[in-house]
Amino acid sequence: MRFSAGRRGWRASWTAGAATVVMAAAAFAHDGVTHEDKEEALRHLSDRPLEGDATPFPVDLGGAFTLTDQNGAKRTEADPEGRMQLFFFGYSHCQAICSTALPRMAEIAEIAGAAGLPVRPVLITVDPARDTPEGMTESLAEFGPGIVGLTGTEAELERVRALFQIEAKEVFVDPEYGPVFAHGSFIYLMDGAGALLTVIPPIISPARGAEIVARYAAPGE
């Protein structure tokens, strides 16, 4: 996450605290177990009872918004099918953290979905000039199946970033890949209504990410 300098002290403290909470939740969710493949991760997720309560996220982020997906349909913060969601602020042409986070979200969704916990990965673009609905239809398919891309006007996207305390700006133009943006790096786990449950670091393994999804899933999901 990137924050404005005017509130640097408070926001730096929140960033460090959030990272600590997330890492602790990830370790607690998985108890240090590692897996060789998705099938082993799915067996572990399906067979092992989850113990303890999910930890509420300590900072109020998120809120109501309306954007446009890659099919040209309007979407709000709520999933149309009531699925849990994984939000990420980035752009489909990103060669840095997005190229890790987007496939990671797709893999988390695959493992969780196979265990009966449908979750939808969602990219909220910071690059609307290139991430048009038509452009995202093709580019997002390269990162994995089922990723929803959301775009809008600059004002609409700026408002959504403000809800999550995200700053994004173009920092330079790469001669090969075009504009490069600085932006947030966390994955936001949301419930089906679009309320924040917790945040997940993009470097976490898909198996651990799926277990965090399972821990925060409402009874009956």
N, C-alpha and C positions, 0 to 999 in steps of 0.2 A: 504494500500500500504506500501511496505517496501523499503527504499532507502539506498544507500551506505553512509557511514559516511563521505566520502570525500567532499560531497556537502550537509552536514546535514543542515546547516542553511537555504539555499535556498529551499531545498526540504521540510523541516519541515514547512516553511511558505506556500509553495504550498499545502501541505497536509491540513493544517488548512483552507486555502482559498478555496480549492476544496470542503471540507466538508460543508463549509458555503454556497457556491453556490448551491450545491446539495440540502441541506436541504431547502434553500429558494425556489428553483425551485419546490420542492415537495409540500411545503405548498401553493405556488402560484397556482400550477396546480390543487389542490384539494379544496382550500378554507376552509380547516378544516372539511370537511364533512367526516363522517364515515359510514360504511355500515355493515349490519348484515350478508350478504351472497353475493355470486358471481352474483346472479340474480339482486339484488338491485344495485350492482356496475355497471353492464352492463346497466341497465336502466339509471343510472346517466350519464354514459359515452356516451350513445347514444342520450339522450334527451337534455342534457345541452350544450349550445353552449360554446366553448372554446374561451376565450377572451385574447387579448394580444399576443405578439410575443414570440416565444421560445428564450431563452437566449443562445447565442453562448458560447460554452465552452472556457474558457480563456487560456487553455494550449494545445499546439499541440502534440497530442499523436496518435499512430497508424501508419500504413503504409502497404506496400505490403508484403505478405508472402504466402507460400504454405505449407500446412500440410496434414495429412491423417486422414480421418474420420473413424468411427467405422465400416463402410462397406468396407474399404480399398480403397476408392476413394480419389483422390487428391482434396483439396478445398483451395481456396484462401481467402483473406480477404473479397471478394465480395460474397454475397449470390447468388447461382445459379439461383434462381427465383426472385431476386431483392427485397427480403423481408428485412425489418429492422431486426436487430439482437441484441441480448443481449449477450455480451461476458463476461465470468468469468474465471479467472485463479485459478485453484484449482485441485482437484483430486477426483476420484469417491469413494475412500476408506476413505476419510476425515470424521471424526466424529465431527468436530467443525463447522466453519462458512459455509463450503460447504453444510452441511446437512440442512442449512437454505436457502442459496442462490439458490441452484439448484431447489428445489421445488418452491421457490418463483418466479424464472424466468419462470417455467412451468405454474404457475398460472397467472402471468402477460400476458404471451402469449395466454393463454386460454381466458381471459377476452377481451384482445385487439382483438384477432382473431374473437371472436363472434360479435364484433362491426365493423367488416370489415377492421381491421388493422392487417394483418398478420405479426407476428414478430417471429423470430426463436431464441430459447435459445441455446447457444453454450458454452460448457466447453472446455477450452484450458488447457490441463493437465500440471501439474508440476511434475508428477510421471509416466514417460513413461515406466518404468520397469514393473509396474502393469497395467497401463492404455494402454494396447495394443488394437488394433481394436477389437479383439475377446473378451477381458475382458470388454471393455466398452459397448459392445452390451448388455450384461447382467446387469452390474452394474448400468448403467444410467437409465434403465427402472424402477428402484426402486424409482427414484426421480420424475418421471412424464413423460408424453408422449412428443415426439417430440424433445427431447434434443439431439443435435449433439455433439459428442465428437471428439476433434481434438488432435492428437498426432504426433510425429515425432522423429527425432534423437535429442540427447541432444543439438547439435549445432543449429538445426532448431528452437527448442523451446526456447533456450536462446536468439536467435535473435528476436523472436517475443516478448519475455518479455522485451527486451531492447527497442523495439518500444513503449511499454506502460510504461516504467520505473518501471517495476516490478522486484523484487528480490524474489527468492525462494530457500530455502535450507532445507535439512533434519536436524531436530533438535534433535530427539531421536527416539528410536524404542520402540513402545508400545508392551508389551508381547502378547496382544490379537489382536490388529489391525495392527501391523507391523509399518513400517516407518511413522513418523509424520513430515509434512512439514510446515514451515512458508512461507506464500505467501500473495498475495494481497487479498483485501476483497471487493473492489467495483465491481459493475456490470456496464459494459460499453454499452451504447446504441449507436449502429452504424446504419448508413443508409445502403441501399441495396448494395452500392458500397464499403462498408467497411470503410467509413469515420466516425470519432467520432462525435456524436451529443452532448452527455452529459454523466455524470456518475450518478448512482443511488445507494444509500446505500442498502445493502442486508436486512436490518431490516425494510425497508419500506413495507407498506401493499400492497398486490397485486392490490387492487383497485387504490391506489395512483400511483403505478408503471405503470398501464395501462393508467392512465390519462397523465402521463409524455410522454409515447409513443405517445399518440394521439396529444399532443401539438407539438411534434417534427416531426410528420408525414408530408411528402410532400403533397401538394395539389393533390387530386386525389387518394391518397392511401386509 
